[in-house]
Amino acid sequence: MMVSNKTYRFLFAGGGTGGHLYPAVAVAEQIKIKIPNAQILFVGTKSKIESKVIPELGYKFKSIWIKGFSREITLENFLFPLKLIVSVVQSIFINLIFKPQVAIGSGGYVAGPAIFGSSITGAKIILLEQNSYPGVTSKLLERFAKEVHISFEDSRRYFKKKEKIFFTGNPVRKDLGSVNKSDGLKAYSLSDSKKTLLILGGSLGAGSINEAVAGLLKVLTENNVQVIWQTGKNYYDKYKVYKSNNVLIIPFIDKMDLAYSACDLMLARAGATTIAELLVLGIPSILVPSPNVAENHQYYNAKSLSEKGAAILIEDKNLSNRLSEEIISIIFDKEKLVQLKTNALLLGKPDAAEEIASRAIKYALAV
C-alpha cells in the first residue's frame, strides 16, 4: 500500500476490559506496520486496563471521565449524566487537538463519547463489534460509522444499516502465533505423555469455574490429566494450595502462546478475545459463559460456536453436573478433539486485524 509523506492520525477508543482493548491494539499494530510514522492515540479511562497497557505498549493515551452505568442503585449512577456530558466535551477537545482522519471504536462505554467527538470533528468512523450480541455502544454509534466490522455472522441482524456491516472477525495480536506443543509443555515443566487441560477465567478469575475445578482435580489427576490453571489474581491465594507436579497454578498467564500450545483442551469463559484466539488457533474448548456480563453476551458468543460444532457450551448453573464428565470424555476422544479444532479453524479470521487496518488507511488516504 503506497502512502505519501502526509501525517496520518488514527484515534482508537474502547476499553474497560481486554476484550474491548486488545482488538484495537491488534489493528493499531497493523497500521504501524503499514505506516511506521502514523500517529496513534488511544482514548480510555484512568481506572481501567487501558490506562496501564497502552502506555506500556508505547502508544499515546488520553483519559476521559466516563464510567459505566451500574445495575445497582449507586451514587455513581446519579453522576452518570454529568460524567457523560463532561466526557463528550473532553472528547471533542481531544479530537480538535489531535485531528484524526480516522477513528476506530472497539466497544465499551468509553467509546461512546470519544467516537461521537470524532464524528463531530469530521473523522471517518470504523466500529469493531466483538460479541455475537452487539453492545449498546455499537448500536448507538452505528449511525456515525462508515463501516461496522463484526466477529460473528449472527451479529448482522442487530444492525439497521446492513450495507455498513463487514464480517471480518475479531482482530488478534500478531504475537499470538502458536509455538510447538513440546516447547509449550517444556516451558511449564509438564509431561508430553499426559493430556493437558488449560483453565482460564479471565485476568481477575471466575469464582464458579475455580470452585468446580477444585472439586474435580482428584478425578482429573487420577485419569492422567495435568492442569494449567489460571485462577485470576483475586483467587490465587485461595487455590494455590492445590499446586502439585500435575497441577500448575498461576494467578495470570503472560505468555498465552505457550499455554495455548501446551493444552489439548481449554476450559474458559466466553469472552470475545478468548473466542477470537481459540478460533484462529483451533483450540478445542469448553466454554462457560459468565452470567454477570451486560446483555448476557458471553452466552450468545458461546452458543454461536456451539451450534457450529466449534466448542462445547456449559452454562454456569450446570457446572457441577456436567463439567467432570465432559472434560474426561472429550480430552481422551481424539476424533472429538479433531472435530472441534477443525470447526474452530473454519470460523477463525486470522487476517482480521490486517484487513481492518487496510480499510482504515484507505479512508485516511482519501481525506
ZITA-V29886 format. One record per residue. RES is the residue in one letter. BURIAL is b if it has 24 or more other ideal C-beta (glycine too) atoms within 12 Angstrom, else e. D_FIRST is the distance of its C-alpha to the first C-alpha in Angstrom with 2 decimals. Layout:
[[RES & BURIAL & D_FIRST] [RES & BURIAL & D_FIRST]]
This chain:
[[M & e & 0.00] [M & e & 3.83] [V & e & 6.53] [S & e & 10.22] [N & e & 13.20] [K & e & 14.29] [T & e & 15.44] [Y & b & 13.86] [R & b & 16.56] [F & b & 16.79] [L & b & 20.30] [F & b & 21.38] [A & b & 24.89] [G & b & 26.78] [G & b & 29.20] [G & b & 32.86] [T & b & 32.20] [G & b & 29.74] [G & b & 29.02] [H & b & 27.45] [L & b & 26.01] [Y & b & 24.28] [P & b & 21.91] [A & b & 20.63] [V & b & 20.43] [A & b & 18.42] [V & b & 15.73] [A & b & 15.98] [E & b & 15.59] [Q & b & 12.26] [I & b & 11.06] [K & b & 12.58] [I & e & 10.96] [K & b & 7.38] [I & b & 9.11] [P & e & 12.41] [N & e & 14.22] [A & b & 13.76] [Q & b & 17.30] [I & b & 18.45] [L & b & 21.95] [F & b & 23.90] [V & b & 27.00] [G & b & 29.84] [T & b & 33.54] [K & e & 35.53] [S & e & 37.57] [K & b & 34.96] [I & b & 32.71] [E & b & 29.70] [S & b & 31.77] [K & e & 32.20] [V & b & 29.05] [I & b & 26.40] [P & e & 27.92] [E & e & 28.42] [L & b & 24.71] [G & e & 24.11] [Y & b & 22.83] [K & b & 24.72] [F & b & 27.17] [K & b & 29.37] [S & b & 32.20] [I & b & 33.95] [W & b & 37.46] [I & b & 36.95] [K & b & 38.61] [G & b & 38.90] [F & e & 41.93] [S & e & 44.44] [R & e & 46.32] [E & e & 49.48] [I & e & 51.34] [T & e & 50.42] [L & e & 50.49] [E & e & 46.69] [N & e & 46.64] [F & e & 48.80] [L & e & 46.42] [F & e & 43.38] [P & e & 43.54] [L & e & 43.83] [K & b & 40.97] [L & b & 38.77] [I & e & 39.61] [V & e & 39.11] [S & b & 35.75] [V & b & 34.51] [V & e & 35.67] [Q & b & 34.07] [S & b & 30.74] [I & b & 30.87] [F & e & 31.59] [I & b & 28.81] [N & b & 26.30] [L & e & 27.92] [I & e & 27.61] [F & b & 24.10] [K & b & 22.63] [P & b & 19.70] [Q & b & 17.28] [V & b & 16.95] [A & b & 19.73] [I & b & 19.75] [G & b & 23.25] [S & b & 24.12] [G & b & 27.82] [G & b & 31.09] [Y & b & 33.30] [V & b & 31.43] [A & b & 28.44] [G & b & 30.81] [P & b & 31.67] [A & b & 28.38] [I & b & 26.22] [F & b & 28.99] [G & b & 28.82] [S & b & 25.07] [S & b & 25.78] [I & e & 28.59] [T & b & 26.51] [G & e & 23.87] [A & b & 20.96] [K & b & 19.13] [I & b & 20.54] [I & b & 19.28] [L & b & 22.06] [L & b & 22.31] [E & b & 25.66] [Q & b & 26.68] [N & b & 30.15] [S & b & 31.73] [Y & b & 33.83] [P & b & 31.66] [G & b & 32.82] [V & e & 34.46] [T & b & 31.70] [S & b & 29.02] [K & b & 31.50] [L & b & 32.41] [L & b & 28.87] [E & b & 27.77] [R & e & 28.88] [F & b & 26.45] [A & b & 23.34] [K & b & 20.61] [E & b & 20.04] [V & b & 22.19] [H & b & 20.93] [I & b & 24.01] [S & b & 24.94] [F & b & 27.96] [E & e & 28.40] [D & b & 31.80] [S & b & 30.31] [R & b & 29.36] [R & e & 32.97] [Y & b & 33.33] [F & b & 30.85] [K & e & 31.96] [K & e & 28.80] [K & e & 27.78] [E & e & 24.97] [K & b & 23.13] [I & b & 23.50] [F & b & 20.90] [F & b & 22.32] [T & b & 19.49] [G & b & 21.75] [N & b & 22.44] [P & b & 19.77] [V & b & 21.26] [R & b & 20.70] [K & b & 19.04] [D & e & 22.39] [L & b & 24.34] [G & e & 24.24] [S & b & 27.71] [V & e & 29.94] [N & e & 32.82] [K & b & 35.67] [S & e & 38.31] [D & e & 36.40] [G & b & 36.15] [L & b & 39.89] [K & e & 40.71] [A & b & 38.94] [Y & b & 41.33] [S & e & 44.33] [L & b & 44.72] [S & e & 46.23] [D & e & 44.34] [S & e & 47.45] [K & b & 47.27] [K & b & 45.10] [T & b & 42.96] [L & b & 42.53] [L & b & 39.91] [I & b & 40.93] [L & b & 38.63] [G & b & 39.83] [G & b & 37.15] [S & b & 37.22] [L & b & 40.56] [G & b & 42.00] [A & b & 43.56] [G & b & 47.33] [S & b & 48.24] [I & b & 46.11] [N & b & 47.53] [E & b & 51.04] [A & b & 50.71] [V & b & 49.26] [A & b & 52.08] [G & e & 54.56] [L & b & 53.28] [L & b & 52.41] [K & e & 55.76] [V & e & 55.06] [L & b & 51.61] [T & b & 52.85] [E & e & 55.92] [N & e & 53.63] [N & e & 51.71] [V & b & 48.63] [Q & b & 47.07] [V & b & 45.18] [I & b & 42.31] [W & b & 43.14] [Q & b & 41.06] [T & b & 43.75] [G & b & 41.83] [K & e & 43.00] [N & e & 45.64] [Y & b & 47.38] [Y & b & 47.16] [D & e & 50.60] [K & e & 52.22] [Y & b & 50.92] [K & e & 50.58] [V & e & 54.17] [Y & b & 52.94] [K & e & 51.04] [S & e & 52.19] [N & e & 51.12] [N & b & 49.69] [V & b & 48.39] [L & b & 45.74] [I & b & 45.58] [I & b & 42.76] [P & b & 42.26] [F & e & 38.46] [I & b & 36.08] [D & e & 33.39] [K & e & 31.86] [M & b & 31.28] [D & b & 29.70] [L & b & 33.13] [A & b & 35.06] [Y & b & 33.06] [S & b & 33.36] [A & b & 37.08] [C & b & 38.13] [D & b & 39.41] [L & b & 39.60] [M & b & 38.41] [L & b & 40.46] [A & b & 38.53] [R & b & 38.17] [A & b & 35.71] [G & b & 33.25] [A & b & 29.76] [T & b & 28.10] [T & b & 30.73] [I & b & 30.22] [A & b & 26.43] [E & b & 27.00] [L & b & 29.91] [L & b & 28.04] [V & b & 25.04] [L & b & 27.60] [G & b & 30.27] [I & b & 33.07] [P & b & 36.40] [S & b & 37.57] [I & b & 40.38] [L & b & 39.19] [V & b & 41.65] [P & b & 40.31] [S & b & 41.46] [P & e & 43.96] [N & e & 43.35] [V & b & 39.90] [A & b & 39.13] [E & b & 39.56] [N & e & 40.16] [H & b & 36.44] [Q & b & 36.76] [Y & b & 39.32] [Y & b & 37.06] [N & b & 34.20] [A & b & 36.64] [K & b & 38.31] [S & b & 35.10] [L & b & 34.59] [S & b & 38.29] [E & e & 38.52] [K & b & 35.85] [G & e & 37.63] [A & b & 34.91] [A & b & 37.18] [I & b & 40.82] [L & b & 41.71] [I & b & 44.74] [E & b & 45.65] [D & b & 46.79] [K & e & 50.33] [N & e & 50.61] [L & b & 49.57] [S & e & 53.14] [N & e & 54.02] [R & e & 51.05] [L & b & 49.03] [S & b & 51.17] [E & e & 51.70] [E & b & 48.03] [I & b & 46.84] [I & b & 49.51] [S & e & 49.14] [I & b & 45.34] [I & b & 44.79] [F & e & 47.22] [D & e & 46.10] [K & e & 43.64] [E & e & 43.06] [K & b & 42.33] [L & b & 39.88] [V & e & 37.98] [Q & e & 38.04] [L & b & 36.66] [K & b & 33.92] [T & e & 32.94] [N & b & 32.93] [A & b & 30.94] [L & e & 28.18] [L & e & 28.09] [L & b & 27.38] [G & b & 24.85] [K & b & 21.19] [P & b & 19.62] [D & e & 15.97] [A & b & 16.82] [A & b & 15.38] [E & b & 11.87] [E & b & 12.11] [I & b & 13.58] [A & b & 11.20] [S & b & 8.26] [R & b & 10.92] [A & b & 12.09] [I & b & 9.00] [K & b & 9.12] [Y & b & 12.72] [A & b & 12.36] [L & e & 10.41] [A & e & 13.23] [V & e & 15.97]]
